[in-house]
Every structure is written in C-alpha cells, then in structure tokens.
Amino acid sequence: MTQGVHIRGIRKADYDFLVRELDRWWGGPSGQRADPMFFYEFGEHALIAEHDSEVVGFLLGFITVDLGYVHLVGIEPEHRRMGVGKALYQRFEERCRAAGVRRMKAIAAVGNDGSVAFHRALGFEAREEPDYAGPGRGRMVFTKSLP
Ligand SMILES: CC(C)(COP(=O)(O)OP(=O)(O)OC[C@H]1O[C@@H](n2cnc3c(N)ncnc32)[C@H](O)[C@@H]1OP(=O)(O)O)[C@@H](O)C(=O)NCCC(=O)NCCS
C-alpha cells in the first residue's frame, strides 16, 4: 500500500483531527500526549501520511542539535502492517540526515511489544531502562545511529 501513501507536513486541520482521533488509534487516554507545542513549535518536523486523501498516520518529532526524536507515532488501526509507519520514519530519517544529525531516538511503554518489533525492524536498538521517566516508571528506549 505504501505506493499510494503520500507523506507531507502537518497542517492545523490535521492536528485538530489527530487530537480527536488519537484515543481511538492508540486505544487509551493519550490525546494529551499530542501537546500543541508539537504543532506550533515543532510542526516543521511533524509528518502526516495520507492515502486516498484520508489521514492514515502521523509522526510528531523534533530535531535537536544532535538527534532526531520521535515523540509520538500512530497509524490508523485498519492501516497497520502496510508500511505506513516505516514510510513516516524513513522520511523523518531523511530530514535528520539533511539537518546533519546522526542519531535517532524514541521511547515506548514497557510491554508495547508491537512498538518494540517495529523499531527493531527499522534498525533501532531497544533496551528497557528502569526509572527512565521517574521512580517506578520504566520505558523501552529505542536508539539508532545514522551512518
Ligand atoms: C507501531 C506502529 C506505529 C507501527 O506502524 P505500522 O505502519 O503498522 O508498521 P509497518 O507496517 O511500517 O511495519 C514495518 C515492520 O515493523 C514490524 N512491525 C510493525 N508492527 C508490528 C507488530 N505489531 N508486531 C510485530 N512486528 C511489527 C514488521 O517487521 C513490519 O514489517 P512487515 O509488516 O513487512 O512484517 C503502529 O502499530 C501503531 O500505530 N501502534 C499504536 C501506537 C504505538 O504503539 N506507537 C508507537 C509508540 S512509540
């Protein structure tokens, strides 16, 4: 399906759509994770995947002085395992390279096995870090070097 997928920059209408849809896509109370700063402050690096003019995936990321960080990625449930997430990451990786950064990073909840498998398939190393987000709040941490 990725042949028909168009990756483009986020617009305000997309952000508004995602804030409404996120809980369904993620299966839990997660709308707050799409903090507006990811549109207003980092929107240049936020990406939308469209198929037949329908938004089917998003990537909210940002680039620091030395790494590209993916804060939130999500694919509409009916469009998973079709390469949409991979296409979004590939585009973000291109942006990282163009910005001169050579590392990428993302995190996920411990137990999010789908995310672990996805990141490993894309060449990330995955490790569990206890207390990463504070006492008793371990996270899976994904890192990738860009040669
Ligand atoms: C994780 C997520 C972003 C993956 O997106 P996707 O578009 O379905 O992934 P892709 O189709 O690009 O998958 C690329 C490869 O990753 C691996 N992969 C992806 N999802 C997987 C899963 N659930 N289980 C096992 N492997 C998986 C596979 O190797 C896959 O290649 P294949 O389908 O040819 O075998 C998507 O499942 C999602 O939105 N999940 C809910 C939100 C979430 O967990 N976000 C990540 C938190 S950091």
The ligand as an SDF file (V2000), in Angstrom:
LIG
                    3D

 48 50  0  0  0  0  0  0  0  0999 V2000
    3.8370    0.6830   15.9890 C   0  0  0  0  0  0  0  0  0  0  0  0
    3.1540    1.2660   14.7340 C   0  0  0  0  0  0  0  0  0  0  0  0
    3.4880    2.7460   14.6220 C   0  0  0  0  0  0  0  0  0  0  0  0
    3.7300    0.5150   13.5080 C   0  0  0  0  0  0  0  0  0  0  0  0
    3.2130    1.1150   12.3140 O   0  0  0  0  0  0  0  0  0  0  0  0
    2.8500    0.2350   11.0140 P   0  0  0  0  0  0  0  0  0  0  0  0
    2.5490    1.1560    9.9040 O   0  0  0  0  0  0  0  0  0  0  0  0
    1.8070   -0.7450   11.3830 O   0  0  0  0  0  0  0  0  0  0  0  0
    4.2470   -0.5140   10.7560 O   0  0  0  0  0  0  0  0  0  0  0  0
    4.8370   -1.0050    9.3440 P   0  0  0  0  0  0  0  0  0  0  0  0
    3.7530   -1.6090    8.5370 O   0  0  0  0  0  0  0  0  0  0  0  0
    5.6000    0.1100    8.7090 O   0  0  0  0  0  0  0  0  0  0  0  0
    5.8150   -2.1450    9.8540 O   0  0  0  0  0  0  0  0  0  0  0  0
    7.1890   -2.2710    9.4430 C   0  0  0  0  0  0  0  0  0  0  0  0
    7.7420   -3.5320   10.0860 C   0  0  0  0  0  0  0  0  0  0  0  0
    7.7480   -3.3930   11.5220 O   0  0  0  0  0  0  0  0  0  0  0  0
    7.3960   -4.6500   12.1420 C   0  0  0  0  0  0  0  0  0  0  0  0
    6.1250   -4.4880   12.8710 N   0  0  0  0  0  0  0  0  0  0  0  0
    5.2690   -3.4280   12.8240 C   0  0  0  0  0  0  0  0  0  0  0  0
    4.2340   -3.6060   13.6750 N   0  0  0  0  0  0  0  0  0  0  0  0
    4.4230   -4.8110   14.2700 C   0  0  0  0  0  0  0  0  0  0  0  0
    3.6820   -5.5660   15.2320 C   0  0  0  0  0  0  0  0  0  0  0  0
    2.5550   -5.1040   15.7830 N   0  0  0  0  0  0  0  0  0  0  0  0
    4.1730   -6.7750   15.6020 N   0  0  0  0  0  0  0  0  0  0  0  0
    5.3130   -7.2620   15.0880 C   0  0  0  0  0  0  0  0  0  0  0  0
    6.0700   -6.5920   14.1520 N   0  0  0  0  0  0  0  0  0  0  0  0
    5.6300   -5.3840   13.7580 C   0  0  0  0  0  0  0  0  0  0  0  0
    7.2700   -5.6680   10.9960 C   0  0  0  0  0  0  0  0  0  0  0  0
    8.5470   -6.2410   10.7880 O   0  0  0  0  0  0  0  0  0  0  0  0
    6.8780   -4.7700    9.8350 C   0  0  0  0  0  0  0  0  0  0  0  0
    7.2030   -5.3160    8.5650 O   0  0  0  0  0  0  0  0  0  0  0  0
    6.2170   -6.4420    7.9270 P   0  0  0  0  0  0  0  0  0  0  0  0
    4.7990   -5.9610    8.1090 O   0  0  0  0  0  0  0  0  0  0  0  0
    6.6590   -6.4880    6.4800 O   0  0  0  0  0  0  0  0  0  0  0  0
    6.4830   -7.7040    8.6840 O   0  0  0  0  0  0  0  0  0  0  0  0
    1.6010    1.0300   14.7410 C   0  0  0  0  0  0  0  0  0  0  0  0
    1.3390   -0.3300   15.0300 O   0  0  0  0  0  0  0  0  0  0  0  0
    0.8550    1.8770   15.7700 C   0  0  0  0  0  0  0  0  0  0  0  0
    0.3940    2.9740   15.4540 O   0  0  0  0  0  0  0  0  0  0  0  0
    0.6880    1.3560   17.0070 N   0  0  0  0  0  0  0  0  0  0  0  0
   -0.0530    2.0480   18.0680 C   0  0  0  0  0  0  0  0  0  0  0  0
    0.6900    3.2360   18.5910 C   0  0  0  0  0  0  0  0  0  0  0  0
    2.0890    2.8930   19.0620 C   0  0  0  0  0  0  0  0  0  0  0  0
    2.3210    1.8950   19.7300 O   0  0  0  0  0  0  0  0  0  0  0  0
    3.0480    3.7580   18.6840 N   0  0  0  0  0  0  0  0  0  0  0  0
    4.4490    3.5590   19.0000 C   0  0  0  0  0  0  0  0  0  0  0  0
    4.7960    4.0190   20.3740 C   0  0  0  0  0  0  0  0  0  0  0  0
    6.4820    4.5320   20.3570 S   0  0  0  0  0  0  0  0  0  0  0  0
  1  2  1  0
  2  3  1  0
  2  4  1  0
  2 36  1  0
  4  5  1  0
  5  6  1  0
  6  7  2  0
  6  8  1  0
  6  9  1  0
  9 10  1  0
 10 11  2  0
 10 12  1  0
 10 13  1  0
 13 14  1  0
 14 15  1  0
 15 16  1  0
 15 30  1  0
 16 17  1  0
 17 18  1  0
 17 28  1  0
 18 19  1  0
 18 27  1  0
 19 20  2  0
 20 21  1  0
 21 22  1  0
 21 27  2  0
 22 23  1  0
 22 24  2  0
 24 25  1  0
 25 26  2  0
 26 27  1  0
 28 29  1  0
 28 30  1  0
 30 31  1  0
 31 32  1  0
 32 33  2  0
 32 34  1  0
 32 35  1  0
 36 37  1  0
 36 38  1  0
 38 39  2  0
 38 40  1  0
 40 41  1  0
 41 42  1  0
 42 43  1  0
 43 44  2  0
 43 45  1  0
 45 46  1  0
 46 47  1  0
 47 48  1  0
M  END
$$$$
